[in-house]
């Protein structure tokens, strides 16, 4: 092959992309030719021009194909080596026309293709004016709110006042929320000279200078900032004569300030975009992050700005969220990296059929064991996992796979750490927070924001805008919203559903108005943005649009469901399970307010609690998870696997309009999550909490368990995958039609409809039922499309798609349904019935097939 030097390589028709593509296309053409040869060989003898035996043709074709593959691989390997030596990035391989996808996910979740030099740029919406009504438009959905019209009118007036003040004084909400381009460290100009501006709001400080590697941590005269009338300190550092910046990329920096009491302290700039902890230091340092070069689209290179290549995925009709933590996502006992997560975990999520990931612990937090909820640096991605550019590469790759990326954002409180965080930044107790006891969260041992403070609004609203603009997140899960919205933070308080609990003196109206503002910003500027609020109180109008007078979230986390499952597993034996209690908890949500359901999240996996799998199987998981014939049987394991599948599917079916799972729980990850930690004390009780010696052993994900061909974890993993793809095919979890026709606690049977599907859950520990009549909404033939009793899910095939039985729904009313049919309902099994025309018992033996799932093609309502 021609030797390629740097001077021979150009962009355009003969670039590295085209060369690789041409090789791939040639390879595809050869394979296509060989396929034609094979088809010819299979014809009757009389129709072949060459009277060679079929066996000889096949042998020749096989030899030629092997030779072609070897030659193509060698050519590609040689070309890639030359490109790498020339310093040119190797593009991902293109899909070759004529070559069919080889994995089911290539059919169900095709990867996005864009031109190699394509650069993604956001298309922003515009900020809409505040409507002229009085904030009671949301009462259309709940007439009981009229009793609290005064409260809604008051908070609407506050919203209008703040929006007007922002328009009058800050140039509008769009400009106000781009404050991250002005505060902190940013490139700019001053009196015609280019350089770096540093701006910091610290009204209580008497003096402030910037120190760091660039001045050997000793400020010179021109490193002292000036304070303006609004308490903002400003400093301009001009570039050198040769154009080099005063702060080199990756420089460590802090601000040194004198408090009102005359003490000198050092702080990490509040708007810093990266902060790191050296291996031999305890405290973090701010880092000036500004890579000097810009990479090619999609190129991952040290100290080059990452350029996004792939557009944001369209907003799905329903979210199937894979909640994840990058640091603990490794199989090894270590802190995982953004790039390792990108390489190893994202393909798993795609193959399972989820359409969104929700990343925890993104914002920098000095204490790893806080799970990311004690944030110290709000604009800095966690440096434990890599650089800001590597996080961007992770998000871009997720978008290539069609996955939305949500960020678990923490605006409900902040770390009280004064060395690394923003607490007492200028030496005063308040600043961004409430002063005194109101500014302290006694259970979380953290600081509570003052959402009525102008600079707090600037800081938090800009923080959301920053993560959307710079990192291309697709939305947020807002943590701890209940704590934000109530002065009592939901502590030692029981919400009964009485509306007076939501709209009165207990409510922090400033916090509610902030949430309305942030939803106003995100949904106007980013029309496909998704916001999810973690609210346990059930506040009415929480998920009604802000412009109706609602709080504005798209979804509420349905937190009561997980609590109910843990309560049932802890307190009741199988015979004591009340089916009506299960269905009531799952369906008890506000009309016209969407919810994200989950059987368990990260909360249930933390040390001190148990996952559902561990509640069901506990220590038996250590000795009895080998497949039959490879290890001893266990009735506890059999029960646990059966109920694990049923609990998750009934939650997906009835619990809400979207669904969430924490990584690893889909296959019944054993044990618990325990971050490396030392001894500590509970701030609310003073009780000693023993540490674990800094161990990472319980702070990882054992993917090898799910991948092992000899362990039963693979059964649970396969069932979760089938569940997700059933929703892809039928869109049932957000279907408007939902009906529970039977909740029979004697039979332990739940029969329900969602969309076109009929679900029959038999939770009875011993009883199976023949000729069990179930009601349905539509007549005609039905077939089994999914059964937890399939062999691939660890079942016994008592109710299976393989039987290919047709169940005809006749006009025989039953359980208040107009039609019904008879089924066999095995013990501890869920069977899903679909219209027969969309069922193919052999689907999982086809290229697009998902093991155990009998959906014809991609189903009637396929969507990602």
C-alpha positions in Angstrom: 0.0 0.0 0.0 1.2 3.5 -0.7 3.1 5.0 2.2 1.1 7.9 3.7 3.0 10.8 5.1 1.4 13.9 6.7 1.7 15.8 3.4 -0.2 13.1 1.5 -3.3 13.2 3.8 -6.0 15.8 3.0 -9.6 16.3 3.9 -12.0 15.5 1.1 -12.6 12.6 -1.3 -9.3 11.0 -0.4 -9.3 11.6 3.3 -8.9 8.9 5.9 -12.7 8.7 6.3 -13.1 7.9 2.6 -10.3 5.4 2.5 -11.6 3.4 5.4 -15.1 3.7 3.9 -14.0 2.6 0.5 -12.3 -0.5 2.0 -15.4 -1.3 3.9 -17.6 -0.8 0.9 -15.3 -3.0 -1.2 -15.4 -5.6 1.5 -19.2 -5.4 1.5 -19.3 -5.7 -2.3 -17.1 -8.8 -2.2 -19.3 -10.3 0.5 -22.4 -9.5 -1.6 -20.8 -11.2 -4.6 -20.1 -14.3 -2.5 -23.7 -14.4 -1.3 -24.8 -14.4 -4.9 -22.4 -17.3 -5.5 -23.9 -19.2 -2.6 -27.4 -18.6 -3.8 -26.4 -19.9 -7.3 -24.8 -23.0 -5.8 -28.1 -23.8 -4.1 -30.0 -23.9 -7.5 -31.0 -27.2 -9.2 -28.2 -28.6 -11.3 -29.9 -28.0 -14.6 -30.0 -24.2 -13.9 -26.3 -23.8 -13.2 -24.0 -22.8 -16.0 -21.0 -24.5 -14.4 -21.6 -28.2 -13.6 -19.5 -28.1 -10.4 -20.7 -30.0 -7.5 -22.5 -28.0 -4.7 -19.9 -29.1 -2.2 -17.0 -27.8 -4.4 -18.7 -24.5 -4.9 -19.3 -24.1 -1.1 -15.7 -25.0 -0.3 -14.4 -22.5 -2.9 -16.7 -19.8 -1.7 -15.7 -20.3 1.9 -12.0 -20.2 1.1 -12.5 -17.0 -1.0 -14.5 -15.3 1.7 -11.9 -16.1 4.4 -9.2 -14.7 2.2 -11.1 -11.6 1.4 -11.9 -10.9 5.1 -8.2 -11.4 6.0 -7.0 -9.1 3.3 -9.6 -6.4 4.2 -8.7 -6.6 7.9 -5.0 -6.4 7.1 -5.5 -3.4 4.8 -7.6 -1.6 7.4 -5.1 -2.3 10.2 -2.2 -1.0 8.1 -4.2 2.2 7.1 -5.2 2.8 10.7 -1.6 2.5 11.9 -0.5 5.1 9.2 -3.3 7.5 10.2 -2.4 7.2 13.8 1.3 7.8 13.1 0.3 10.9 11.1 -1.7 12.2 14.0 -5.1 12.0 12.3 -8.0 10.6 14.3 -9.6 7.4 13.1 -13.3 7.8 12.4 -15.8 5.2 13.6 -16.6 2.6 10.9 -19.5 3.4 8.6 -22.5 1.1 8.1 -21.9 -0.7 4.9 -24.9 -0.8 2.5 -26.1 -4.3 1.9 -24.8 -5.6 5.1 -27.6 -6.4 7.5 -27.3 -5.5 11.2 -26.0 -8.4 13.2 -27.3 -7.6 16.7 -30.9 -7.0 17.9 -30.0 -3.5 19.2 -29.0 -2.6 15.6 -32.7 -3.0 14.7 -34.3 -1.7 17.9 -31.8 1.1 18.8 -30.0 2.0 15.6 -27.0 4.2 16.0 -27.1 7.7 14.6 -25.1 8.4 11.5 -23.8 11.9 10.6 -21.2 13.1 8.1 -17.7 12.8 9.5 -17.2 16.6 9.6 -20.7 17.4 11.0 -20.7 19.7 14.0 -23.8 19.8 16.3 -25.0 23.2 17.3 -28.0 23.8 19.5 -31.1 25.5 18.1 -32.4 27.6 21.0 -36.0 28.5 21.6 -37.0 32.0 22.8 -38.1 33.0 26.3 -41.9 33.5 26.3 -43.5 36.3 28.1 -45.4 35.6 31.4 -49.0 35.1 30.5 -51.5 37.7 31.6 -53.7 35.4 33.7 -53.6 35.2 37.5 -51.8 31.8 37.9 -55.0 29.7 38.3 -55.1 28.2 34.8 -53.9 24.9 36.2 -57.1 24.7 38.2 -58.7 23.3 35.1 -57.2 19.9 36.1 -58.1 20.1 39.8 -61.0 22.2 40.9 -60.1 21.6 44.6 -57.3 24.1 44.1 -59.8 27.0 44.1 -59.8 26.9 47.9 -56.1 28.0 47.6 -56.4 30.5 44.8 -54.9 33.3 46.9 -51.7 31.3 47.4 -51.4 30.6 43.6 -52.1 34.3 42.8 -49.4 35.4 45.3 -46.7 33.1 43.8 -47.7 34.1 40.3 -47.3 37.8 41.2 -43.8 36.9 42.6 -42.9 35.2 39.4 -44.1 38.2 37.3 -42.1 40.6 39.5 -38.9 38.6 39.3 -39.2 38.2 35.5 -39.8 41.9 35.1 -36.8 42.8 37.3 -34.6 40.4 35.3 -35.9 42.0 32.0 -35.3 45.5 33.4 -31.9 45.0 35.0 -30.3 42.0 33.4 -31.4 42.2 29.7 -33.8 39.3 30.0 -33.8 35.7 31.3 -31.7 34.5 28.4 -28.9 36.9 29.1 -29.2 36.6 32.9 -28.7 32.8 32.7 -25.6 33.2 30.6 -23.8 34.7 33.6 -21.4 31.8 33.6 -19.8 33.5 30.6 -19.0 36.6 32.7 -18.5 35.3 36.3 -15.6 33.1 37.2 -12.7 32.9 34.8 -13.5 33.7 31.1 -11.6 34.9 28.1 -12.4 38.6 27.2 -11.1 42.0 26.4 -10.3 45.2 28.3 -9.3 48.5 26.7 -8.5 46.6 23.4 -6.3 44.0 25.1 -7.2 40.3 25.1 -6.9 38.3 28.3 -8.8 36.7 31.1 -11.5 38.2 33.3 -12.1 37.0 36.8 -15.4 38.1 38.5 -16.6 36.9 41.9 -19.5 38.0 44.0 -18.2 38.3 47.6 -20.0 41.4 49.1 -18.6 40.7 52.6 -14.9 40.6 51.6 -12.7 43.6 52.2 -10.0 42.6 49.7 -9.6 39.8 47.1 -6.7 38.6 45.0 -6.2 35.7 42.6 -3.4 33.3 43.4 -2.1 30.1 42.0 0.6 28.4 40.0 0.8 31.4 37.7 2.1 33.7 40.5 3.7 31.1 42.7 0.7 31.6 45.1 1.9 35.1 46.0 -0.3 37.9 44.5 1.5 40.8 42.8 0.0 44.3 42.7 -1.9 43.6 39.4 -3.5 40.4 40.8 -5.8 42.3 43.2 -9.4 42.7 42.2 -11.6 45.8 42.4 -15.1 45.7 44.0 -18.0 47.3 42.2 -21.2 48.7 43.7 -22.9 45.3 43.7 -20.3 43.4 45.7 -18.7 41.9 42.6 -14.9 41.7 42.5 -13.4 42.2 39.0 -9.8 41.5 37.8 -8.4 41.5 34.3 -5.3 39.5 33.5 -4.0 40.6 30.0 -2.2 38.1 27.7 1.6 38.3 27.5 3.4 40.1 24.6 3.6 36.8 22.7 -0.2 36.2 23.1 0.2 33.6 25.8 -2.5 33.7 28.5 -1.6 34.9 32.0 -3.2 31.7 33.3 -2.0 28.6 31.3 -4.5 25.8 30.7 -4.7 23.5 33.8 -3.3 26.1 36.2 -4.3 25.7 39.8 -6.0 28.8 41.2 -7.7 30.1 44.3 -8.9 33.5 45.4 -7.3 34.9 48.6 -9.6 37.3 50.4 -9.9 39.2 53.6 -13.1 38.7 55.5 -15.0 41.5 57.2 -13.5 40.3 60.5 -10.0 40.7 59.1 -9.2 37.0 58.6 -7.4 35.9 55.4 -8.9 32.8 53.8 -8.4 31.0 50.5 -11.4 29.9 48.4 -11.9 28.0 45.2 -13.7 30.4 42.8 -17.4 29.7 43.1 -17.9 29.5 39.3 -14.8 27.3 38.6 -15.3 24.8 35.8 -12.8 22.2 37.1 -11.4 21.3 40.5 -8.9 18.6 41.4 -7.4 17.0 44.4 -3.7 16.1 44.1 -2.8 12.6 45.4 -0.7 14.1 48.2 -3.1 16.9 49.3 -6.3 16.9 51.3 -7.9 20.0 49.9 -9.1 20.6 46.3 -7.8 23.3 44.1 -9.6 25.2 41.4 -8.2 24.6 37.9 -8.4 27.0 35.0 -9.7 24.9 32.2 -9.3 26.2 28.7 -7.7 23.8 26.2 -5.6 25.7 23.8 -6.6 23.7 20.7 -9.9 22.6 19.3 -10.3 19.0 18.2 -12.1 17.6 15.1 -15.8 16.7 15.6 -15.9 13.7 18.0 -12.2 13.7 18.6 -11.0 12.8 22.1 -7.6 14.2 22.7 -5.8 15.4 25.7 -5.9 19.2 26.0 -8.2 19.8 23.0 -11.6 21.2 23.2 -14.2 18.5 22.5 -16.5 19.4 19.6 -19.9 17.7 19.7 -20.8 15.7 16.6 -24.2 14.2 17.3 -27.5 16.0 17.7 -29.6 15.5 20.8 -32.1 12.6 20.4 -35.7 13.6 20.0 -37.7 13.5 23.2 -39.2 10.0 23.6 -42.9 9.3 24.2 -41.9 7.7 27.5 -38.6 7.5 29.3 -36.9 4.3 30.3 -34.2 5.7 32.5 -31.0 3.9 33.4 -29.8 5.6 36.6 -26.1 5.4 36.8 -23.0 6.6 38.7 -19.9 6.8 36.6 -17.4 6.4 39.5 -18.8 3.1 40.8 -19.7 1.6 37.3 -16.5 -0.4 37.0 -16.4 -4.1 37.7 -13.1 -3.5 39.4 -12.9 -2.0 42.9 -11.9 1.5 41.8 -13.2 4.9 40.6 -14.3 4.4 37.0 -13.6 7.0 34.3 -15.9 8.8 31.9 -14.2 7.2 28.9 -14.4 3.7 30.5 -18.1 4.2 31.1 -18.5 5.4 27.5 -16.8 2.3 26.2 -18.1 -0.4 28.6 -21.5 0.7 30.1 -23.2 2.7 27.3 -23.4 -0.4 25.0 -25.0 -2.4 27.8 -27.7 0.3 28.3 -28.4 0.4 24.6 -28.7 -3.4 24.4 -31.0 -3.5 27.3 -33.5 -1.2 25.5 -33.3 1.9 27.8 -33.6 5.3 26.0 -32.1 7.6 28.6 -29.4 7.6 31.2 -29.5 9.6 34.4 -26.0 10.4 35.6 -25.5 10.9 39.4 -22.6 12.8 41.1 -21.7 15.0 38.1 -21.1 18.2 40.1 -17.8 18.1 42.0 -18.1 16.9 45.6 -15.1 16.8 47.9 -16.5 13.8 49.8 -16.9 10.8 47.5 -19.0 9.0 50.0 -21.8 11.6 49.7 -22.9 9.9 46.5 -22.5 13.3 44.9 -25.2 15.0 47.0 -22.8 17.3 49.0 -21.8 19.5 46.1 -18.8 21.8 46.6 -18.2 23.1 43.0 -21.4 23.5 41.1 -20.0 24.3 37.6 -17.2 21.6 37.7 -17.7 18.0 36.6 -16.2 15.5 39.0 -12.5 15.3 38.4 -12.3 11.8 39.9 -13.7 10.4 36.6 -11.8 12.6 34.2 -11.7 15.9 32.4 -14.7 18.1 31.3 -13.9 17.2 27.7 -14.1 13.4 28.5 -17.5 13.9 30.0 -18.6 15.7 26.9 -17.3 12.7 24.8 -19.4 10.4 27.0 -22.6 12.5 26.4 -21.9 12.7 22.6 -21.5 9.0 22.4 -24.8 8.5 24.3 -26.5 10.7 21.8 -25.0 8.7 18.9 -26.7 5.6 20.5 -30.0 7.5 20.7 -29.9 7.9 24.5 -31.0 11.0 26.2 -28.7 12.1 29.0 -30.2 13.5 32.2 -28.2 15.0 35.0 -29.0 14.4 38.6 -28.6 18.1 39.6 -28.4 19.2 43.3 -29.9 22.7 43.9 -31.7 21.7 47.1 -28.6 22.2 49.4 -24.8 22.5 49.3 -21.9 21.1 51.2 -21.0 23.0 54.3 -17.3 22.5 53.5 -15.7 26.0 53.6 -12.3 24.9 52.3 -13.5 23.4 49.0 -17.1 24.7 48.5 -19.1 28.0 48.6 -20.2 28.0 52.2 -19.1 31.2 54.0 -17.3 32.2 50.9 -16.7 35.8 51.9 -16.6 35.0 55.6 -20.3 35.7 56.2 -22.9 33.1 57.3 -25.4 33.9 54.6 -24.4 35.0 51.0 -26.0 32.3 48.8 -27.8 30.7 51.8 -30.2 31.7 54.5 -28.4 32.9 57.6 -28.8 31.3 61.0 -30.6 28.0 61.7 -32.8 28.4 58.6 -29.7 28.0 56.4 -28.7 24.7 58.0 -30.2 21.3 57.1 -29.8 19.4 60.3 -30.3 15.9 58.8 -28.1 16.4 55.8 -25.5 18.4 57.6 -25.5 20.9 54.7 -26.4 24.5 53.8 -29.9 25.6 52.5 -30.1 28.1 49.6 -31.9 31.4 49.9 -34.0 31.3 46.7 -35.2 34.9 47.2 -31.6 36.2 46.9 -30.8 37.8 43.5 -27.3 36.4 43.2 -28.5 32.9 44.3 -31.0 33.0 41.4 -28.2 34.1 39.1 -25.9 31.3 40.3 -28.5 28.5 40.2 -30.3 29.4 36.9 -26.9 29.9 35.2 -25.8 26.6 36.5 -28.6 24.8 34.7 -28.0 26.8 31.5 -24.3 26.0 31.7 -24.7 22.2 31.9 -27.2 22.4 28.9 -25.1 24.7 26.8 -21.6 23.4 27.4 -22.2 19.7 28.0 -25.4 19.1 26.0 -27.3 17.4 28.8 -30.9 16.8 27.7 -32.5 17.6 31.1 -32.4 17.2 34.8 -33.6 15.2 37.7 -33.8 17.8 40.5 -32.8 16.2 43.8 -34.5 16.9 47.1 -37.3 19.1 45.8 -39.5 18.4 48.8 -36.8 19.8 51.0 -36.7 22.9 48.9 -40.4 23.6 48.8 -41.2 23.5 52.5 -39.7 25.3 55.4 -39.7 22.1 57.4 -37.9 20.3 54.5 -40.3 17.4 55.0 -38.4 16.3 58.1 -40.5 14.7 60.9 -43.6 15.6 58.8 -46.2 13.3 57.4 -48.1 14.4 54.2 -51.6 13.1 54.4 -52.9 14.7 51.2 -54.7 17.6 52.9 -54.2 20.5 50.5 -53.5 22.8 53.5 -50.2 21.0 53.9 -49.1 22.3 50.5 -50.3 25.9 50.4 -49.7 27.8 53.6 -47.0 29.1 55.9 -45.1 25.8 55.6 -44.4 26.5 51.9 -41.2 28.3 50.9 -42.7 30.4 48.1 -39.3 31.7 47.0 -38.2 28.1 46.3 -41.4 27.2 44.4 -41.0 30.4 42.3 -37.4 29.5 41.6 -38.5 26.1 40.3 -41.1 27.7 38.1 -38.4 30.0 36.8 -36.0 27.2 36.0 -38.7 25.2 34.2 -39.6 28.4 32.3 -36.0 28.8 31.2 -35.3 25.1 30.3 -38.5 24.4 28.5 -38.4 27.7 26.5 -34.7 27.6 25.6 -34.5 23.9 25.1 -38.0 22.7 23.8 -37.0 18.9 24.1 -35.6 19.3 27.6 -37.0 16.9 30.3 -37.2 17.9 34.0 -38.0 15.4 36.7 -38.6 16.5 40.3 -37.9 14.3 43.3 -41.0 15.2 45.4 -42.4 12.9 48.1 -45.1 15.3 49.2 -47.4 15.0 46.2 -47.9 18.8 45.8 -50.8 19.5 43.4 -49.9 21.1 40.0 -46.2 20.1 40.5 -46.3 18.6 37.0 -48.5 21.2 35.3 -46.7 23.7 33.0 -45.3 26.8 34.6 -47.3 29.0 32.2 -50.5 27.5 33.7 -49.4 28.4 37.2 -48.0 25.0 37.9 -44.5 24.3 39.1 -43.6 23.1 35.6 -41.9 19.7 35.9 -42.5 17.1 33.2 -42.4 14.2 35.7 -42.6 13.6 39.4 -40.6 10.7 40.8 -43.2 8.2 42.2 -41.2 7.6 45.4 -44.0 5.8 47.3 -43.8 2.7 45.1 -40.3 1.7 46.2 -41.2 2.4 49.9 -44.2 0.1 49.5 -42.3 -2.7 48.0 -39.7 -2.6 50.8 -42.4 -2.4 53.4 -44.1 -5.5 52.0 -40.9 -7.5 51.7 -39.9 -6.6 55.2 -43.2 -7.0 57.0 -45.4 -9.5 55.2 -45.1 -13.1 54.1 -46.3 -14.0 50.7 -49.8 -15.0 51.9 -50.2 -11.6 53.5 -49.7 -9.6 50.3 -52.8 -7.5 49.5 -53.3 -7.1 45.8 -55.5 -4.0 46.3 -52.7 -2.3 48.3 -50.3 -3.0 45.5 -52.5 -1.7 42.7 -53.6 1.3 44.8 -50.0 2.4 45.5 -49.0 1.9 41.8 -51.9 3.9 40.4 -52.3 6.6 43.1 -51.1 9.6 41.3 -52.5 13.0 40.3 -54.6 13.3 37.2 -52.8 14.8 34.2 -49.5 14.9 36.1 -47.0 12.4 34.7 -44.8 10.2 37.0 -41.6 8.2 36.7 -42.1 4.9 38.5 -39.4 2.6 39.9 -39.3 -0.4 42.1 -36.0 0.6 43.5 -33.4 3.3 42.8 -30.0 4.0 44.3 -31.6 4.9 47.6 -32.6 1.3 48.2 -29.2 0.0 47.3 -27.2 2.1 49.9 -25.6 0.6 52.9 -28.2 0.3 55.7 -30.9 -0.8 53.2 -31.2 -3.7 50.8 -32.0 -4.0 47.1 -35.2 -6.0 46.2 -33.0 -8.9 45.1 -31.3 -8.9 48.5 -34.5 -8.6 50.4 -35.8 -11.6 48.5 -32.8 -13.8 48.5 -30.3 -12.4 51.0 -27.3 -14.6 51.8 -28.6 -17.4 49.7 -27.3 -15.5 46.7 -23.8 -16.4 47.7 -24.2 -20.1 47.3 -27.2 -20.9 45.1 -27.1 -18.7 42.0 -25.5 -21.4 39.8 -27.7 -22.7 37.0 -29.4 -26.1 37.4 -27.0 -28.9 37.1 -24.1 -26.6 38.1 -25.1 -26.1 41.7 -27.6 -27.0 44.4 -31.2 -25.8 44.1 -32.8 -23.3 46.5 -36.5 -22.6 47.1 -35.5 -19.2 48.4 -33.7 -18.4 45.1 -36.6 -19.7 43.0 -39.0 -17.5 44.9 -36.7 -14.5 44.7 -36.2 -14.7 41.0 -39.9 -15.2 40.3 -41.0 -12.2 42.4 -38.1 -10.0 41.2 -39.4 -10.3 37.7 -43.0 -9.7 38.7 -42.4 -6.7 40.9 -40.5 -4.9 38.2 -43.0 -5.6 35.4 -46.1 -4.6 37.5 -44.3 -1.4 38.5 -43.5 -0.7 34.8 -47.1 -1.5 33.8 -49.1 0.5 36.4 -46.7 2.8 38.2 -46.5 5.8 35.9 -45.8 7.2 32.4 -42.0 6.5 32.5 -39.7 4.1 34.4 -36.4 4.2 36.2 -33.9 1.5 37.1 -30.6 1.9 39.0 -27.6 0.2 37.2 -27.1 -3.4 38.1 -30.5 -3.8 39.8 -31.9 -5.1 36.5 -30.0 -8.4 37.0 -30.5 -8.5 40.8 -27.1 -7.1 41.9 -26.3 -8.7 45.2 -25.4 -6.9 48.5 -25.4 -3.1 48.8 -23.5 0.0 47.9 -20.9 1.2 50.3 -18.6 4.0 49.3 -15.0 4.1 50.7 -15.3 5.9 54.0 -13.7 6.4 57.4 -15.4 6.6 60.8 -17.9 9.4 61.1 -20.7 10.7 63.2 -24.4 11.1 62.4 -24.9 14.9 62.6 -28.5 14.6 63.8 -27.8 12.1 66.6 -24.1 12.2 67.3 -24.0 8.4 66.9 -20.7 6.9 65.7 -20.9 5.5 62.1 -18.1 2.9 61.6 -16.2 3.3 58.4 -15.1 0.5 56.0 -11.4 1.3 55.9 -11.6 3.1 52.6 -12.7 -0.1 50.7 -14.1 0.0 47.1 -15.3 -3.6 47.3 -19.0 -2.6 47.6 -18.6 0.4 45.4 -18.6 -1.2 42.0 -20.9 -3.1 39.7 -20.4 -6.9 39.2 -21.2 -7.1 35.5 -19.4 -10.4 35.4 -22.4 -11.9 37.3 -24.9 -10.9 34.6 -22.5 -12.0 31.8 -21.7 -15.4 33.3 -23.3 -18.3 31.3 -23.4 -20.4 34.5 -25.3 -18.0 36.9 -28.9 -17.2 37.3 -28.3 -13.4 37.2 -28.5 -13.7 33.4 -32.2 -14.7 33.7 -33.1 -11.5 35.4 -31.0 -9.5 33.0 -32.8 -11.1 30.0 -36.2 -10.5 31.5 -35.4 -6.8 32.0 -34.3 -6.6 28.4 -37.5 -8.2 27.2 -39.6 -5.8 29.4 -37.9 -2.7 27.9 -38.4 -4.0 24.3 -42.0 -4.8 24.9 -42.5 -1.2 25.7 -40.5 -0.1 22.6 -42.9 -2.3 20.6 -46.3 -1.4 22.2 -45.7 1.9 24.0 -47.8 0.6 26.8 -46.3 2.4 29.8 -47.5 5.8 28.6 -50.7 4.6 26.9 -53.7 6.5 28.0 -55.7 3.4 28.5 -55.0 1.8 31.9 -57.5 -0.4 33.7 -57.2 -2.7 36.6 -60.0 -5.2 36.3 -59.1 -7.6 39.1 -57.1 -7.2 42.4 -57.9 -10.5 44.1 -56.1 -11.0 47.4 -57.5 -14.4 47.9 -56.3 -15.7 44.5 -53.3 -13.3 44.7 -54.2 -12.3 41.1 -53.9 -8.9 39.4 -55.4 -8.5 35.9 -54.9 -5.2 34.2 -54.8 -3.6 30.8 -52.3 -1.0 29.5 -52.7 0.0 25.9 -53.5 -3.0 23.8 -51.9 -5.5 26.2 -53.5 -7.6 28.9 -51.3 -8.5 31.9 -52.1 -11.4 34.3 -50.0 -11.5 37.5 -50.3 -14.5 39.8 -48.5 -13.7 43.0 -49.8 -16.8 44.8 -46.9 -18.8 46.3 -48.5 -22.2 45.6 -51.7 -22.0 43.6 -51.8 -22.2 39.8 -55.2 -21.6 38.0 -56.5 -23.4 35.0 -59.3 -21.8 32.9 -59.0 -18.6 34.7 -61.3 -16.0 33.1 -59.8 -12.5 32.6 -61.6 -9.5 31.3 -60.4 -7.2 28.5 -61.4 -4.2 26.5 -61.2 -5.6 23.0 -62.5 -8.7 21.3 -60.6 -11.0 19.0 -57.6 -13.3 19.2 -54.7 -12.9 21.7 -51.4 -14.7 22.1 -48.7 -14.8 24.7 -46.2 -12.1 23.8 -44.1 -12.3 27.1 -44.1 -14.7 30.0 -41.8 -14.7 33.0 -42.1 -18.5 32.8 -40.0 -18.8 29.7 -36.9 -21.0 30.0 -34.6 -18.1 29.1 -35.9 -16.2 32.2 -35.5 -19.2 34.5 -39.1 -20.4 34.2 -40.6 -23.8 33.6 -42.5 -23.0 30.4 -45.9 -23.8 31.9 -47.2 -20.6 30.2 -45.1 -20.0 27.1 -45.1 -18.3 23.7 -43.8 -21.6 22.3 -47.2 -23.2 22.8 -48.5 -20.7 20.2 -52.0 -20.9 21.7 -54.7 -18.5 20.5 -57.0 -17.1 23.2 -60.1 -15.7 21.7 -61.8 -12.8 23.6 -65.6 -13.3 23.3 -68.4 -10.9 24.2 -68.7 -12.5 27.7 -68.6 -9.6 30.2 -66.3 -10.2 33.2 -65.0 -8.0 36.0 -66.8 -5.0 34.4 -65.1 -5.6 31.1 -67.1 -6.1 27.9 -65.0 -9.1 26.7 -63.1 -12.0 28.3 -61.0 -15.1 27.6 -59.7 -18.0 29.6 -56.0 -18.5 30.6 -53.7 -20.7 32.6 -52.1 -18.7 35.4 -49.1 -20.5 36.9 -48.0 -19.6 40.4 -45.6 -16.7 40.7 -45.8 -15.9 37.1 -46.8 -12.9 34.9 -48.0 -13.5 31.4 -48.7 -10.7 28.9 -51.2 -11.2 26.1 -51.2 -9.1 22.9 -53.4 -9.0 19.8 -52.4 -12.2 17.9 -51.5 -10.3 14.7 -48.5 -8.7 16.5 -47.2 -12.0 18.1 -44.6 -14.2 16.5 -43.5 -17.1 18.7 -40.3 -17.5 16.7 -39.4 -13.8 16.8 -36.4 -14.4 19.2 -34.9 -16.8 16.7 -34.6 -14.1 14.1 -31.9 -11.4 13.6 -33.8 -8.7 15.5 -35.1 -11.1 18.2 -35.0 -10.4 21.9 -34.7 -13.6 23.8 -38.1 -14.6 25.3 -40.0 -11.9 23.5 -42.6 -12.8 20.9 -43.2 -9.4 19.1 -43.7 -9.6 15.4 -41.1 -7.4 13.7 -40.8 -4.3 15.8 -44.4 -4.2 17.0 -47.3 -1.9 16.1 -46.1 1.2 17.9 -42.4 1.0 17.8 -40.4 3.9 19.1 -37.0 4.3 20.7 
